[in-house]
Amino acid sequence: MKKIAICLIGWLLCAVAAMAQGGFIRKVGTFIDSMAVKGLDRRYIDAPERPWQIIARANVNQTILSMDTQGDLVGMKYSANPYLKTEPSQYVGFWAGYRGYGVGYTVNVGGDKGSSFTIGATGGAYGINVRIRSIQDDEPYLNLESDLLSEAEKEAWKKAKLTDPIRVKTVIADGYYLFNGKKFSYAAAYDQSVIQKRSAGSLMAGLMYNYTNIDYATDSNGDIVYLMQGVGKVKLWQGSVGAGYAYNWVPARGLLVNIMAMPMLTFVNKLKVYGYETNVEELLDDPYCWNPDLTDDEWDDWFYGNLHISPIGQETYNSGLSLGFDARMSLTYNVGRWFFNAYGQFNNIRYRQTDTRGYLNDWFVNTSIGIRL
């Protein structure tokens, strides 16, 4: 009976929504249309008659994490200086938006495996963007600083192919406010929901949140964990505020060049390091490990088949204030209902504490072709 009641309520709600949908959507669309042009100087910024943007996108991106840390995990001293650089990866996908409010999704077609999901909302004087990215990289650049390795072995590890990939998850959310939103449009350069007709610039204030999770803590990566002095996973949370300047240059009709630079002060800066114990030394002490009759494949099957890790603890570091940088550049060309765009973004966020310091660099270059409907 409960299931029937739930189904009836659901059917009724769907019916009511279907009857109201047309009028409701029109009201929302009218409200967004009015907000898109409210307070704008139409000599500088124009809102296209066709409100929808359908965009095909292709981009290349890369994440770099450098960390120098030492401390104590459950009574065991550790130190590590990992430098992880994912492959430059190629993605293709789409963006669909209405007057600057929309979503996008891209999937990997080259380099590492992964996907990216974006949400954006841009108005006359403000904007909010969220980018969620998931990466699986089995051929990362790994700089393993360890006395256990020779220089030749360190070079070999930089080009090693992993059985289990390193998994990287990032969430970058940023928002901004323009002090000259009447004549300058950020949306004209980055989602093409409006058109910049004359050159103009603006001071701007911004907020940014970053979350990064780098995880390679699997049994088959136990040798990497061992060489990293037991560090198998790192999580990073950061919140930043900044002020900068952006300029839209219109050298010819339909052509727009945008440059934006914003120093960022990071006031939330937390790093969590996860420690693991391995049986690498035990395996290296086994006489079978040094059997001269073993082929490389037989040794790999034995070693990695018996390799395992186990968690021993975690440590959290809260850094003080640090300085970073957010820079972007965009090139847009509008012709009729069509538009073409290429833009790049670079984020540099640093952290430092007594025993921990490093930086996170994240960059991407995006190219797109779109049509207004």
C-alpha positions, 0 to 999 in steps of 0.5 A: 500500500505504501508503494502504491501511495508513493507511486500515486503521489509521484505521478500527481507531482509529475502531472502538475509539473508537466502542466506548469512546466511551460509557463514556469520555464518561460518565466525563468527565461524572462528573468535570466534575460533581464538579468543578463542585460541589467545595468550594462552599457550597450555601447560596450556589451551586447546580449545576442538575441539567441540565448542558448550556447552549444559548444564543442570543446577540446582541451589539454591539461596537467597537474603538478604536485611538489611536496617536501615533508617530514614528520612522525606517523605513529611513532615512526619517523618519515620524510619524503620529497615526491614530485608528481607530474601527470601526463598532458592529457587530451579531452573532448566534450561539450558545453551547453548554456543559457545566457551564461548558466550551463554545464559541460562534460569532457572525456579523455581521448589521449594521455591519462584516463579520466573525465572533467565536469564543469558548472558555470554561472556568469552575470553582468558583474559576477561569475561562479565556476566549478571544475571537477576532474578525475584522472587515472595516470599509469605513466606519471613523471615520478621523482623519487628522491631516495638513498636506496636508488642509484641515479640510473634507477631514479631515471628509470622510475621517472619513465616507469609504467604502473600496474595500478595507476595513480589516481588524482581527483581535483575540485577547483571552484572560483568566483569573482566580482567585477567593479566595472561590470557595466562596460567589461564582460568576463562572460564575453571571453569565457562562455560567449553568452554576451559580446564585447563590442569595445575595449574595456577593463576592470578591477576584480576580486576573487575567491578560490577553493581547491581540493586535491586527492592523490592516491597510489596506495595499492599493493602493487605500488608498494615499492613506490610507497616504500621509496616514498618513505611510507607516504601513499596518499596525500590530500590538500584543501585550500581556500584563497582570496585575491584581487587583480585586473582583467582587460578585454581588447577588441582590435577588430569587429568580432575579435576579442582578446582577454588577459586576466591576472590575480595574485591570491592569498591562501588563508585555508591551507591544510595538508593530510599525509597518509602513511603505510607499512610495506613488506619490501624489505622482507621480500628483499631479504628472501633468498628467492629474490636473488635467484640467478635463474629467475627471468625478469617476468618470473621475478616480477610475478613473484615480487608483485604477487607477494607485495602488500601494504597496510596503513599505519596512520595519518598526519594533518598539517595546517599551514599559515598564509601563503601567496599564489597566482591565478592567470588566464588568457582568452581569444574569441572570434564571433561571426554571425551565430558562430563563435570560436574560442581558445583560452588557457588558465594557470593556477599556482598554490603554495603551502608551507609549515615548519616541516612541510612545504611545496606547491600545486600547479594546475593548468589547461588550454581549451579550444572550442567552436559554438553556435547560438540557438 
